[in-house]
Amino acid sequence: MHNSFIFVSRCMHAALVNVYYEKRGLDRNLILTLGNCGFIEKNQPVVFNGFTGSGKSYLACAIGRQACMQGFRTRYIRVPNLMQLLSEASLDVHGRAKLLKKFSGYRLLILDEWLLNIYLTHDKVRVMFINGKTVKIERSN
């Protein structure tokens, strides 16, 4: 696998060939199409929603691995961890710019556990996509 994926334990073994489709309401053809990563080339976002434990993270990681195999720089991060990085970056005068530069280098950014913690909804987290790939993240209280 290309050296283009920031691995976490939950992504190590995720693979589209291991996805269980039956009785889950998953469109196999759609998931396999996402695995072709055309959405990355077209700068289109993909959002998985569903109940806790329904396999959203697994699917995202499996698609992330596919993206890596196709040479796309990919990063997986939990949104609470990203917010922590943002808070820490705010302590330095150039911290936010450095963080933005760091994350804008990824063609695929997998944001997991979005709005899992209630504090994120109260902070009015905004994510803006610029030029189809650069991510600017702001928090306002």
Backbone torsions as a table, in degrees:
resi	resn	phi	psi	omega
1	MET	NA	144.5	-180.0
2	HIS	-62.7	153.7	178.4
3	ASN	-82.4	52.2	-172.8
4	SER	-124.9	14.3	-176.8
5	PHE	-128.8	130.2	173.7
6	ILE	-84.5	107.8	-173.5
7	PHE	-83.5	146.1	167.4
8	VAL	-130.5	161.9	-173.4
9	SER	-57.6	-35.2	-177.1
10	ARG	-73.7	-14.7	-179.4
11	CYS	-99.0	-11.5	-172.8
12	MET	-56.7	-40.6	-173.5
13	HIS	-116.6	9.3	179.5
14	ALA	-68.8	131.0	-179.7
15	ALA	-150.7	140.9	-179.7
16	LEU	-62.8	-29.0	179.5
17	VAL	-67.8	-17.9	-179.3
18	ASN	-97.8	2.6	-178.7
19	VAL	-72.1	132.4	177.6
20	TYR	-93.3	113.9	-173.0
21	TYR	-96.0	-32.3	-172.5
22	GLU	-64.0	139.5	176.6
23	LYS	58.4	22.9	179.0
24	ARG	-118.4	-4.9	-179.5
25	GLY	73.2	20.4	179.2
26	LEU	-91.9	135.8	176.7
27	ASP	-86.6	102.9	-175.6
28	ARG	-56.0	-44.7	-178.5
29	ASN	-63.4	-39.3	179.0
30	LEU	-65.1	-45.0	-180.0
31	ILE	-63.1	-42.7	178.9
32	LEU	-66.8	-33.9	175.1
33	THR	-64.6	-41.8	176.2
34	LEU	-60.8	-34.1	178.2
35	GLY	-65.3	-18.7	175.1
36	ASN	-77.6	-12.7	173.5
37	CYS	66.8	22.5	175.7
38	GLY	-62.6	-28.8	179.2
39	PHE	-63.8	-28.3	178.4
40	ILE	-70.1	-47.5	179.2
41	GLU	-59.1	-34.7	-178.2
42	LYS	-89.7	1.9	-178.5
43	ASN	55.6	43.1	179.2
44	GLN	-103.1	132.7	176.6
45	PRO	-75.6	153.2	174.5
46	VAL	-126.8	131.7	180.0
47	VAL	-125.4	126.9	172.8
48	PHE	-102.9	129.3	173.9
49	ASN	-128.8	154.0	-178.4
50	GLY	163.8	179.0	-178.1
51	PHE	-70.9	158.7	174.3
52	THR	-56.2	133.4	178.5
53	GLY	83.9	6.5	-176.5
54	SER	-84.4	-6.7	175.5
55	GLY	103.4	14.7	-179.5
56	LYS	-61.8	-47.6	-179.1
57	SER	-63.4	-41.9	-179.8
58	TYR	-61.1	-47.2	179.1
59	LEU	-60.5	-45.1	179.9
60	ALA	-61.0	-43.2	179.4
61	CYS	-66.8	-39.3	178.7
62	ALA	-63.2	-41.2	177.5
63	ILE	-69.0	-36.0	175.5
64	GLY	-60.7	-41.8	177.6
65	ARG	-64.6	-40.4	176.7
66	GLN	-60.3	-42.3	179.7
67	ALA	-61.0	-41.6	178.5
68	CYS	-62.3	-42.7	-179.9
69	MET	-63.6	-22.6	177.8
70	GLN	-95.8	6.4	173.6
71	GLY	91.2	9.2	178.5
72	PHE	-85.9	129.2	174.3
73	ARG	-67.5	126.4	-171.5
74	THR	-131.7	144.4	177.5
75	ARG	-136.7	132.5	172.9
76	TYR	-106.0	132.9	174.0
77	ILE	-152.2	142.3	173.6
78	ARG	-77.5	136.8	-178.1
79	VAL	-57.9	-40.5	176.2
80	PRO	-58.3	-36.3	176.9
81	ASN	-68.9	-38.1	177.7
82	LEU	-64.4	-39.9	178.1
83	MET	-65.3	-34.7	176.1
84	GLN	-65.2	-44.6	176.8
85	LEU	-60.0	-39.9	178.8
86	LEU	-64.3	-42.5	177.9
87	SER	-62.1	-43.8	178.8
88	GLU	-65.8	-39.8	180.0
89	ALA	-65.4	-29.5	-179.0
90	SER	-67.6	-15.9	179.8
91	LEU	-75.6	-20.4	-179.4
92	ASP	-106.3	141.4	-177.3
93	VAL	-59.6	-32.7	179.6
94	HIS	-108.0	9.4	-174.5
95	GLY	-61.4	-44.9	-179.7
96	ARG	-64.6	-40.3	178.9
97	ALA	-63.4	-41.4	178.4
98	LYS	-64.5	-42.0	179.7
99	LEU	-64.7	-43.4	178.0
100	LEU	-60.7	-44.7	179.1
101	LYS	-61.1	-42.6	-179.9
102	LYS	-60.0	-48.5	-175.8
103	PHE	-79.3	-21.1	179.0
104	SER	-74.9	-11.4	178.6
105	GLY	-78.2	-8.0	-179.4
106	TYR	-95.6	133.9	175.9
107	ARG	-77.9	-30.6	177.2
108	LEU	-126.4	121.8	177.8
109	LEU	-116.4	115.2	-179.7
110	ILE	-96.2	113.2	178.2
111	LEU	-102.3	112.7	-176.3
112	ASP	-108.3	157.3	178.9
113	GLU	59.0	40.8	177.0
114	TRP	-63.5	127.2	179.0
115	LEU	59.7	23.4	177.2
116	LEU	-66.4	-41.7	179.6
117	ASN	-95.1	135.3	-175.2
118	ILE	-61.6	-28.3	-178.3
119	TYR	-61.7	-26.2	179.6
120	LEU	-67.1	-34.7	-179.8
121	THR	-70.9	-34.8	-179.7
122	HIS	-74.6	-25.0	-179.8
123	ASP	-83.7	-3.9	179.7
124	LYS	53.5	61.5	180.0
125	VAL	-68.4	131.9	177.9
126	ARG	-122.1	134.5	174.9
127	VAL	-121.2	126.0	-179.3
128	MET	-119.8	132.8	177.7
129	PHE	-97.5	123.8	-178.0
130	ILE	-115.4	131.1	-178.0
131	ASN	56.2	28.4	175.0
132	GLY	75.1	-8.8	-178.7
133	LYS	-142.4	-26.6	-178.5
134	THR	-77.1	134.7	-177.9
135	VAL	-111.1	127.0	174.9
136	LYS	-113.3	126.2	-175.5
137	ILE	-118.5	128.6	179.9
138	GLU	-131.4	148.6	172.9
139	ARG	-121.9	135.8	173.9
140	SER	-130.3	139.0	-176.5
141	ASN	-93.8	NA	NA
